[in-house]
Amino acid sequence: METPRSPDTQDSPQVPSAEPPTPRLNQTRTGIKPRALPDPAADLADAGLYFNRELSHLQFNVRVLEQALDEAHPLLDRLRFLLIFSSNLDEFFEIRVAGLKRQILLGDDATGADGRSPRSVLAEIARVAHAQVARQYRILNEVLIPALEARRLRFRRRGDWSEEQRAWVRDTFENEIMPVLSPIGLDPSHPFPRLVNKSLNFIVQLEGRDAFGREGGLAILPAPRSLPRVIALPGALCEAGFSEYVFLSSMIHAHAEEVFPGMTVRGCYQFRLTRNADLSVDPEEVSDLASALRGELLSRRYGSGVRLEVADNCPDELAEFLLRQFQLEEADLFRVNGPVNLTRMLSVLGDVERPELLHRPFTPGLPKSLRKADSVLAAIADGDILLHHPFHSFSPVEEMLAEAARDPDVLAIKQTLYRTGADSPIVNALVEAAGNGKEVTVVIELRARFDEADNLALASRLQEAGAIVIYGVMAYKTHAKMMHIVRRERGRLRYYAHLGTGNYHSRTARLYTDYSLLTADPVLCADVHKVFQQLSGMGRARHIEQLLHAPFTLHEGLVARIDREAEHARQGKRAHLIVKCNALTEPKLIQALYRASRAGVECDLIIRGMCCLRPGIPGISENIRVRSIIGRFLEHTRVFHFHNDGQPETWCSSADFMARNMFHRVEIGFPLLDRKLAARVRKDLETYLVDNCQSWLLRSDGLYVKQQPGAAAPISAQETLLYAYANRA
């Protein structure tokens, strides 16, 4: 095999040589109810060795909420974290809680590796979620809103409106809101309406007789989905130097009687229903995946109810009435002290011009090999290039494709797309390439959750441009991030490839940490070509030289490398591995890590979200340390490093350590063959391992303990990488 040349010495962060700090008892903690430690001689399949996946997922969201209290973040970024918690919790109920409820409904009592029944998990979720939602609103009302007002950003409640503001609200209601309201009185000819998932609604108590002589009772008033939920007051109505906002819910509430003329409104209470939003497409029953998904997307808006949020002053009888309508139980009811749809407050962050309340902006950097390069492809031909987003710019990936689209010597382009926008630079380049007569093949995963509609539109646009669009393999989501370019050079064909840990999406590349490998290595590129052929055609799996490939070789390749590290430890050699990914739930991989720990391998796991492995158990996992990094950027890189008796291997991947990634998706793991690039990634990993500002250490009892610098110098991995690779404003 040809050894790739090193491009140049790319910048790497300077990491203090410090041990990870020891957690103190008074540090911030989040966790579920602790369970007794298993016997050290327990079988590795023993339920006591595993945390529950859903509860671990919920605890990740709690760690996100904790960021709203972290004064290291600017105020608006703290508000953003609080609102992201709402968005994450919505999806958790739409998918995870909905799945548990369906399992119970079907009488399926099957337990996971942790041995918990679906009912016990659901009960624990209710306990944690109720406590954290109540805490979220306390943080909003008692901490963030007062702090923002002190910085001249105010959210006006109805009781605080001035006379001028009341007049403006009245005019706005009559001219902008009232014309699009559709109240629904409840009587035998007007049954309870079918309400859209997560929509804002009001239940209204009425007294009197209407124009038809009907006695007052109850009415449902849906808030128009076309209207913003938070509305800026005109500057002339704001206190000098202030930016001020009112809630749509307050405006509707204040003028509810105008919606029901001649009636007396005895009560008006906001509520919101969260529904099951998981899509169900049976591969054996579908002949056209795109058509089947279009039908399923409509049903997502009206799935079975899983959670009801109501204003905390809603009378018990009305809350119980709503629970009966949606066939929900008391545990599914969340009473909240504020707007029921907090996620929609995110619009304020894009509206208000208050940069001092946000993280300082930065300009993503570029590796040296690209700073003066006239051609991205030519720079790649000189040696592999590794980008670490968002610290490095995502633009070289877009430029690589745009250059290929215009280059007359480029013959073919193949690409996978999982989450992207129909009008993104990546898609524009693919459309241009197809228009320029190149063979363009795009594997689009239509079933990327909550991006299905965008991906259907994307597929249509590419097909109209003349690209070949493939929806992958029906029973396996295509989650691999790959681009393959074929170019004629000096009478021969040469391949170029991009392999990544994240999606082809320029916006999320500014928010998520991911790696991008740009390579012209002939063996790696040939492997990528084989994977694309396998996706688009039919036939048995071809031999792949360098890549690990799910659902075929990735799982067994990772287990083999963990076991190899264990064998080195048993031989008395130094043995160490580092795994960084978003989730660790697959039992066989967890068992391999337990075997490695028992053999004496030092295992450092950086798991952002779900972690079912239980660290620190004497005789089983005492050599395993698990930490979660939560910070300004969403940690998304998947990196696996093995010491391998002094011949280290460093891999990046599109896959997490989950069963779905290993067995039910098309994924790739790719080695970093350039030693300097691999060393740089190892240095990045070491930076995360000494983080004492944004790191949470998982204990054997399930508690996550926030690390604190104490007397040591504060080390933030994300800030360290930002200063190393990017340009701060």
C-alpha positions, -999 to +999 in steps of 0.1 A: +000+000+000+012+035-009+020+055+022+003+090+021+026+119+024+022+143+053+009+177+041+026+199+067+027+203+104-008+214+112-015+235+143-023+215+175-033+228+209-009+230+238-024+209+265-012+212+301+001+179+314-024+176+343-043+147+357-081+149+354-094+166+387-109+145+414-146+153+419-156+169+453-187+161+472-200+196+470-198+197+432-229+199+409-244+165+403-271+150+382-283+114+382-310+088+386-318+068+417-287+049+425-287+011+425-265-013+445-231-022+430-230-057+415-207-084+428-172-082+413-175-118+402-208-110+383-212-123+348-207-095+323-243-098+311-256-092+346-283-064+346-265-046+375-237-037+352-258-015+329-276+018+332-309+022+314-306+038+280-337+061+283-328+073+317-293+080+307-306+099+277-328+120+300-298+127+322-279+142+292-308+166+288-305+175+325-268+183+320-278+206+291-302+224+315-274+228+340-257+251+315-284+277+320-269+282+355-233+282+344-221+318+347-192+310+324-217+313+296-231+347+285-267+354+295-283+348+261-264+316+257-276+305+291-311+311+278-303+292+247-293+261+267-326+264+287-346+264+255-325+236+239-335+216+270-371+221+260-365+211+224-346+180+235-373+171+259-399+174+232-381+149+210-374+126+240-412+124+246-421+122+209-397+093+203-384+076+235-415+080+258-438+072+229-419+040+222-422+029+259-459+036+259-464+016+227-444-012+242-467-013+272-498-010+251-487-041+231-481-060+263-444-062+256-426-066+289-392-072+274-364-057+294-331-042+282-296-052+293-303-032+326-332-055+335-357-027+339-393-032+327-409-005+305-433+005+332-405+011+358-386+031+333-416+052+324-423+058+361-387+070+367-388+092+336-420+109+350-402+115+384-371+130+368-389+149+341-415+166+364-388+177+388-365+191+360-393+209+341-404+226+374-367+235+379-364+248+344-393+273+349-378+284+382-345+291+364-363+310+338-385+331+361-362+335+391-327+336+375-326+344+337-355+368+332-344+390+361-307+388+350-317+398+314-339+426+327-309+439+346-291+440+312-320+459+295-337+430+279-372+426+293-401+401+288-433+420+296-461+400+313-497+412+310-498+427+345-467+448+337-480+465+304-481+503+304-512+520+290-494+527+257-483+491+254-519+479+262-532+501+234-505+487+210-513+451+220-551+458+214-545+472+179-521+444+170-546+418+183-575+433+163-555+437+131-529+409+130-542+381+153-580+382+155-584+377+117-566+344+118-581+329+149-606+300+147-623+293+180-641+260+184-670+257+207-675+222+222-710+207+218-725+176+202-720+191+167-685+204+175-666+175+190-631+181+205-608+191+176-578+172+164-549+194+175-515+194+158-485+180+177-469+206+200-493+234+189-502+262+213-539+261+223-563+275+249-592+259+267-617+286+275-646+285+300-676+305+288-708+317+304-739+331+287-758+324+254-743+327+219-761+340+188-778+306+183-790+304+218-765+278+229-755+278+265-719+287+273-695+259+282-661+251+269-642+262+238-608+254+223-589+283+208-558+272+187-531+298+183-522+302+146-490+284+138-481+312+114-477+338+141-445+342+162-448+332+199-427+361+211-432+396+196-410+426+199-425+458+212-418+489+190-388+508+203-410+539+211-430+518+236-399+504+253-381+520+283-351+539+271-322+516+263-344+484+267-354+457+242-388+445+252-410+415+242-445+402+248-458+367+244-484+358+219-501+337+246-505+369+268-519+389+239-546+362+231-554+358+268-558+395+274-584+397+246-601+363+248-635+380+253-633+397+219-631+362+203-664+353+220-686+384+217-715+386+241-701+358+263-683+360+296-649+344+297-646+327+331-612+312+324-586+309+297-557+285+300-530+276+276-521+240+269-499+220+245-501+183+236-470+163+226-477+134+203-459+103+192-438+115+162-420+083+153-425+072+117-433+035+110-424+022+076-424-015+071-397-024+046-417-055+035-448-035+028-433-006+009-427-005-029-419+032-030-401+046+001-406+083-009-444+079-013-447+060+019-428+086+038-449+114+024-480+097+038-463+090+072-453+127+076-490+137+077-497+111+105-467+124+126-487+156+133-516+136+148-500+106+165-512+094+199-507+118+229-477+112+252-475+144+273-499+173+282-485+207+294-510+232+309-507+265+327-501+260+364-534+279+372-556+256+351-584+242+373-581+205+381-614+197+364-602+212+331-568+195+333-586+162+339-610+169+310-580+173+287-563+142+300-594+122+292-596+137+257-560+126+250-563+093+268-534+103+292-528+097+329-520+120+357-482+113+354-484+127+318-496+161+330-470+189+334-482+221+350-459+250+341-454+286+353-449+303+320-454+297+283-460+261+274-440+263+243-406+277+254-387+264+224-403+291+203-385+317+224-353+308+204-365+334+179-355+361+203-318+351+201-318+358+164-338+390+167-321+410+195-289+429+187-270+423+220-237+407+211-223+414+246-248+389+259-235+361+236-203+342+232-176+362+213-177+355+176-149+337+159-136+330+124-129+293+117-093+287+108-077+267+080-048+242+081-016+256+067-018+235+035-050+252+025-043+288+035-025+297+002-037+269-020-053+278-053-070+245-056-084+223-028-080+192-049-043+200-056-037+205-019-053+171-012-032+155-039-001+166-019-012+149+013-041+141+036-058+171+053-078+169+085-103+196+095-117+199+130-150+218+129-161+243+140-126+254+149-116+248+113-138+261+085-162+238+067-157+258+035-129+235+021-154+206+019-178+228+000-150+242-022-137+207-029-171+198-043-177+231-061-143+228-077-150+193-089-184+205-103-166+230-126-135+210-134-137+196-169-113+167-159-137+155-132-158+127-146-180+115-116-191+125-081-208+104-056-220+116-022-242+105+008-265+131+023-282+125+057-290+160+070-286+190+048-306+218+032-321+217-003-305+251-010-271+244+007-238+251-012-232+213-012-265+207-031-259+237-054-226+222-064-241+188-070-268+204-092-241+223-111-221+192-116-250+173-130-258+203-153-221+202-165-226+166-177-208+148-149-220+115-135-235+125-102-249+099-078-264+109-045-274+085-018-301+104+003-313+090+035-350+099+035-355+086+070-333+111+088-356+118+118-374+152+115-356+160+083-377+137+061-396+165+044-364+184+036-348+153+022-378+146+000-375+181-015-338+177-018-342+144-038-367+160-061-343+189-068-314+167-076-334+144-098-347+174-118-311+184-123-302+151-138-285+134-108-290+098-100-307+097-066-307+065-045-325+061-012-300+036+001-309+001+014-344-002+027-337-020+060-306+000+068-303+038+072-274+053+053-256+073+080-221+072+065-206+106+055-187+101+023-179+120-009-160+104-038-146+122-069-132+106-100-108+129-120-087+122-151-051+132-145-022+125-170-043+099-188-052+080-157-081+081-133-074+094-098-098+093-068-104+119-041-126+115-011-140+132+019-149+112+050-165+128+080-180+122+114-208+148+108-233+159+083-228+179+051-245+210+067-227+243+068-248+257+097-243+228+120-206+228+111-205+260+131-223+245+161-211+208+162-176+195+167-167+171+139-137+158+119-134+159+081-107+139+063-098+151+028-077+124+011-064+111-022-050+079-007-056+053-034-066+025-010-090+046+011-106+061-020-110+027-036-127+015-004-151+044-006-158+036-042-167+000-032-191+011-005-209+034-030-211+005-055-226-017-028-252+009-019-263+016-055-261-020-069-266-055-057-242-083-049-222-097-020-200-075+001-167-068-016-134-070+003-126-036+018-089-029+026-088+000+051-123+010+061-145-006+088-180-009+074-213-014+092-233-036+092-204-059+081-171-053+098-173-022+120-186-040+152-163-070+150-134-047+141-139-026+172-144-055+195-112-071+181-092-040+187-105-037+223-097-073+229-063-068+214-056-041+239-067-064+267-043-091+254-014-066+256-024-058+292-024-095+301+011-097+287+022-069+310+025-043+283+011-008+286-025-008+273-047+023+268-077+031+247-098+063+243-133+063+228-151+095+221-186+093+207-222+105+214-236+073+229-225+040+244-253+015+246-244-017+227-240-046+251-212-065+233-190-034+230-197-027+267-187-062+276-155-059+255-147-028+275-154-046+308-130-074+297-104-048+288-107-032+322-104-065+340-072-072+321-058-039+332-064-016+302-068+020+310-101+030+293-109+067+289-144+072+275-157+106+264-195+099+259-216+130+254-250+115+259-263+081+267-240+057+285-252+023+297-217+012+309-212+014+346-177+026+355-157+022+387-170-012+398-142-030+417-129-060+397-150-051+367-147-016+355-124+001+379-100+010+351-128+028+331-134+065+333-164+080+317-169+118+312-193+139+293-184+173+278-212+199+276-202+233+263-207+260+237-205+235+209-223+202+206-197+175+209-202+152+179-169+137+169-166+099+169-129+090+175-114+057+187-078+055+197-059+023+206-023+023+220-016-011+204+017-018+220+033+014+208+019+011+173-011+034+178-042+033+157-066+063+156-099+060+138-127+084+131-162+072+123-198+082+115-210+057+141-217+057+178-213+027+200-250+017+196-267-014+182-285+007+155-252+020+142-234-013+143-262-035+129-290-015+113-272+014+095-246+018+068-216+034+086-179+037+081-149+039+103-118+053+087-082+052+100-059+083+101-030+070+082-009+102+083+010+099+116+010+137+122-027+139+117-033+110+140-010+126+166-029+158+164-062+140+171-046+122+200-036+156+214-072+168+209-084+138+229-059+146+257-073+181+258-108+167+265-094+144+292-080+172+313-110+195+309-121+207+343-146+234+333-171+216+310-166+180+320-190+158+339-176+126+355-199+095+356-198+076+389-206+040+395-239+050+412-251+068+381-244+103+393-227+128+370-204+151+389-194+185+374-156+189+375-142+221+390-107+236+386-103+241+423-067+252+429-057+240+394-056+262+363-090+261+346-090+241+313-118+242+288-112+218+260-134+237+236-118+271+244-083+255+241-092+241+206-108+274+196-077+294+205-055+268+187-073+266+154-097+295+150-094+333+150-112+351+178-129+384+172 
